[in-house]
Amino acid sequence: MKRLLFFLCLGISCLVSAQEYTTNWPYLFSEFQPGTVFYKDGGKSALQLNIHLLKSHLHFLKGEQIMEAEPGKIDRVEINGVNYLEIDGRIIRLLKAKKGGFVGELVLGDFESLLDNSGAYGASSNTQSVQKMSSLEIGGISNMNHMFLKDSKDGGKALSAIREYVLIVKGECYPASKKDIEKKLSTERQQAFKNFLKKHKIKWKNPDSLYELLDFFKDEMPQ
């Protein structure tokens, strides 16, 4: 799959049940899975893979050590027959595609909910809050022993997950809101966008509905 030239991302967030996730095992899969990494330079590697939920980075096993793949060099990843793309260092699952774009899914750990009322990580300048977040024992971040981490996976703090859907066209990244998308459009396109949403009744938390939204940008897609 060739790299798209331009990305347009719509993030839609909703909590999903992930009772099996803990801060000791903040991974998308309960075990490292066989997969293939396809690199931008045309090379590929068959590895045991998993996706870390802190930043949705790709991890792999090197012997019994957990390693993090270097961002920026990956084109796509295949895990158990499912395709993923790397976008801005994050691994995004490909859900639905048509020529010039696709709808994807990003899953991240809800680490903010582990904080107290002093503020959410990334949204507060409260020093105590940031220090508390950074002091959490989050497993698997870099160069950790796989068997040691696996043996302690049921420990740590319970971790929920957040699912974000993304719409990739060929461009910029937009927040998942009608208002933020409109700010990136010309006045003429803004009105066309409003008309399109009204006609198609786009549901922002439904990937099938978001797939319809790709048609709004079809004139901007590469032929």
N, C-alpha and C positions, 0 to 999 in steps of 0.2 A: 504494500500500500504506500503510495507516494505521500510525502508530507504535504498537508494543505498549506497554501500560501498565506492564508489570512484567517484568523480565528475570531468568531463571535460567540461569546459564552454567556449563557443565561443560567445563573445558579438559583435553584429552588431548594430551600432547606426544609426538611421535616424529620423529626425524630423517628428512628426505627428501632424496633426491639433488637437488642443484642446482648442478652443476658450472659452469654458465654464469654464476652469480652471483659478483660480486666487490665489494670495498669501493668500487670506482669506479662500479659499476652495481648497487647493491643494490635492484633493482626486481623485482616479481613478473613483469612482462612484458619481453621483450627489446626491445620498442619501445613508445612511447606509443600507446595504442589509442583509436579513436573511441568515445565514450560520452556518456551523459547523466547529469547530476547533478540530482536532484529535491530541492528544499529544503523545509523544514518550513513555510515561509510560502506554499507552493503554486507558487513559481516553479521554473524549470528552465533548465539551460544545457547546450548541446552543446559538448563540449570534447575535447581529446586528453588521455587520462588514463593514470595508472599508480599503483601502490601501492608506497610506499617500505617496505622490510622492516625498518627500524630500529624503528619503532613502529606499523607498518601504517597510516600516514597517507596520505590521498589527495593526489596531486600532479597538476598540470595544466600545460599549456603556454600561456604568454601571449606570443605572438610566438615568439622563441627562448629565452625565459627560463622556467625551471622554477619554478613557484609551488606553495605548499602551501595546500590548501583550509582555510578556517577551520572548526575542529571545533565541533560543537554546533548547526550550522545545517542539516546535511544529514539528509534523511530516508532516502533510498536512492540507490544508484548503479547504472546499467546499463552494462556494458562488454561489447561483442560479444554481446549478448543474454543475458548472465548477470547476475543481480541480486545486489547487495551491500547490507548495511545498515551504518550507522555506529552503533557502540555504544561509549560512553565514548571517543569520538574515534578508535576503531580501525575499519577497514573489514573487514567479515566477509562472506564469500561464503555465500549461501543455498543449501544443498544439498537438503534435503527439508523439506517443510512440511505441517502439517495445522492445522485450525482451532485458533487459540490459541497455537501455538508452532511452532518449526522447529529443525532441526539445521543448524549453520553450520560454516564452516572459516576459521580464522585462520592466516596464514603469516607468520612472523617470521624475520629473519636470525639465525643463531647467532653473534652477535658475541662471546659469552663465550668460545668456543673459540679466539678469536684472542689471548686473554690467556695469559700464562705462569702458572706455579704460584702466583703471588702472590695469586690469588683471582679469583673471577668477578665481573664487573660486576653491581652490584645485590645481591650476596650477601656482599660483603666490605667492611669499613671501611678496608681497607688503602689508604692515600693513594696510594702508587705505582701500585697496580692501577687505581684510578679515573682517575688522571691519564693513564695509558697508554691507557686506553680512550677517554677524551675527546680524546686527541691523534691518534687514527686519522683518516686522511683518508677520510671517508665521503662519497661523492658524492651530489649531488642533494638535500641536506637543505633548502636554501632559496635561492631566487633565483639559481640557477646557470645558466650558458649551456648549453642543450640540446646543441647541436652539439659544443661542446668536450667535454662529458661523454661523449657518444656515441662520439666518436673515441678516447677513452681507456678505454672500457668493458671491454676485455680486460686492462687493467692492474690494479694494486692487488692486494689479498690475496684469495685464493680464499675464497668464503663459502658455507657450507652453510646450509640452512634448516630450520626447525622448524615442523611443522604441528600445530595445536591444533584439535580439534573442540569446538564449543560447542552446548549445548542451551539454547534460548531459550524460556521459557514465558510468564511475565509478571512476572518478579520480580528477585530478588537474583542475585548472581553467586556460584556455588559452585566451589571447586577441584574438579578431576577426581578425586575419591576418594570412595568410599563413606563413609568416616569423616567427612569434612568436610560432606557433604550431610546426614548423620544429625544433626550438631550443630545444624542449622538447623530440624530437625523436632521436633514434640512427641513424647513417649514413645510414644503410640499410633501416630503416623505412622511412627516409626522402625521399629516391628515390621512394619507394613504394607509399608514400603520393603524390609526384608530379605526378606519373603515374595515380594514382586514380583521382586526380583533373582534369587532362587532359582528361581522358576517360569519366568522368561523367559531366564535364563542370559545376562544382559547382558554384552556385550563392549565394554569402554570405548574401545577403539581402532577400533571399527567403526561408521561413521555409520549404517548400516542397523539395527544393534542399538540404538544410541542413540535412533533414531527410535521404537522400541517403548517406550522409557522415557517419552516424552511422555504415554503413556496413564496412567502413574501419577499425573500431575498434572492429568488432564482435569477433575476435579471443581473444580479451582481456576482453570480457564481461563474467560475471559469467554464468555458464551453469545451 
